[in-house]
Amino acid sequence: MSTFYFIAFLSIFFSILVITAKNPVHSILYLILTFFTFTIHYILLNAQFLAIVNFIVYMGAILVLFLYTLMLINLNKDSEPVKPFMVKVAGVFGGGILAVALTSSLKLVAASNPVVLQDPNLGLVKNLGKVLFNEFLLPFEVSSVLLLSAMVGAVLLATKDPKTAA
Amino acid sequence: MGTDLIFRIVLIVIIFLISLVVAMYSTYAERKIAAFFQDRIGPNRAGPWGILQPLADGGKMFLKEEIIPTNATPFLFIVGPCLAILTACIGSAVIPWGQKMVVGGHTIDLQVTDINVGVLYIFGVVSLGVYGVMIGGWASNNKYSLLGAIRAASQNISYEISMGLSIIALLMLTGTLSLKEIAEQQHGANWNVLRQPLGFLLFIVCAFAETNRTPFDLPECETELVGGYHTEYSSMKLGFYLFAEYINMFISSAVMATLYWGGYNYPGMDWVLAHTGPAIGPLIGTVVLFAKIFLFIFFFMWVRWTIPRFRYDQLMDLGWKILIPLAIGNIVLTGVVSTALKHFGF
């Protein structure tokens, strides 16, 4: 349990750093650390497959693309352009209202029972696969076709000759 | 439990040392092989046949002046090479180096840890490897470094997809993600490469791209980018980047040998095992595994000194328009053939 609190503290700590870091590249690096702590959370929950997939997909692919884009657009300026005063006031106001809404919604939340793991092997690939292919076959297949078609579409867009396309 | 833990720690240290020594002597082998291909002699001054050359190089790297450029981000500038070498080293944890050894009543497992998502772990480590290059290239605050880093990122992501797809076809046959079970299934000469030749071809091409070896070494293409992502690096920080490449080569050779070329298995291993006993027999398997690894490392070098590097658009074309369709085709083919074989009762 103490491991959980330590990792949870790190998650929150790094996610605060993500939004307070001045340099966008630094904030992406903190985001990577935040996702790394999520991976540890999954391992603590015995969900090894989810942990490693979170690791590969979020840390290994999506955040690399984030970093890639930021490095390209952030070549020479370290600071953001100065925003007008009214925009800052509006931002503070909006954020404050959101904070009030979130804290008030906390009143409705009852403390949940600590998670008791019924089956320690629940998160293994074999069990996860059985659940996915027996109970959630249709949504699983549909989403896989969606992802595959997105990839094929990207390749197709790249293959298209600009002369004939125009 | 206590002795098991001690064996494991010893094994970790041994594997770490072996990776470092292999990486060290890979630099020597690379220079000798390059010399052979170019009809030269190669390094021959330090020690007999120049075999102390890696030590001399290492000493030189350590003693050179440490330079952190004024405009660099100091912390990330140091984190870059550290991450590169860290990700290169942790990949070896799930590779089965041999069968179980029995010495004096103790069973020794020649694998640091057998996690049931071993293949994915390797994959995760590989995908993390790009951060060392990206962070180092960005923190240098140099346009050549940045271009090198960006090239590395896009190249790694592109080739990871076809690498993953080629592994999926293999997993359809093995039915497990544990590298230990995959190695055990290939007992004798029942190697996966016989059933997945196209998958192996795709995997080795992607391995070349992921380790930034020629013909995919565009991140450090010196004719266009000075030194690529490590332009600003000096002394041992540069050494870490170069070293990480060789360790990556060693680990990816080990992964290829384990996934496709039978790992520690070889024809007639049962006969050898029966005649040498459970203490020595598994070690012969380990030697066989290392022979395969060295063959792959030689292959990496052979290709480097034979084939010129790609142009960047050719690299992207190869990754997205040739390898990915081939890998998807391979998955379909594997599915159809294995289902047909099962259906007609072979």
Chai-1 contact restraints between the chains, C-beta under 6 A:
chainA,res_idxA,chainB,res_idxB,connection_type,confidence,min_distance_angstrom,max_distance_angstrom,comment,restraint_id
A,Q48,B,V117,contact,1.0,0.0,6.0,A-B,restraint_1
A,F49,B,V117,contact,1.0,0.0,6.0,A-B,restraint_2
A,I52,B,V117,contact,1.0,0.0,6.0,A-B,restraint_3
A,I52,B,L120,contact,1.0,0.0,6.0,A-B,restraint_4
A,I52,B,G124,contact,1.0,0.0,6.0,A-B,restraint_5
A,F55,B,G124,contact,1.0,0.0,6.0,A-B,restraint_6
A,I56,B,F123,contact,1.0,0.0,6.0,A-B,restraint_7
A,I56,B,G124,contact,1.0,0.0,6.0,A-B,restraint_8
A,I56,B,S127,contact,1.0,0.0,6.0,A-B,restraint_9
A,G60,B,S127,contact,1.0,0.0,6.0,A-B,restraint_10
A,A61,B,I157,contact,1.0,0.0,6.0,A-B,restraint_11
A,V64,B,V130,contact,1.0,0.0,6.0,A-B,restraint_12
A,V64,B,A153,contact,1.0,0.0,6.0,A-B,restraint_13
A,V64,B,I157,contact,1.0,0.0,6.0,A-B,restraint_14
A,L67,B,M134,contact,1.0,0.0,6.0,A-B,restraint_15
A,Y68,B,A153,contact,1.0,0.0,6.0,A-B,restraint_16
A,M71,B,W138,contact,1.0,0.0,6.0,A-B,restraint_17
A,L124,B,N116,contact,1.0,0.0,6.0,A-B,restraint_18
A,V125,B,L177,contact,1.0,0.0,6.0,A-B,restraint_19
A,V155,B,W320,contact,1.0,0.0,6.0,A-B,restraint_20
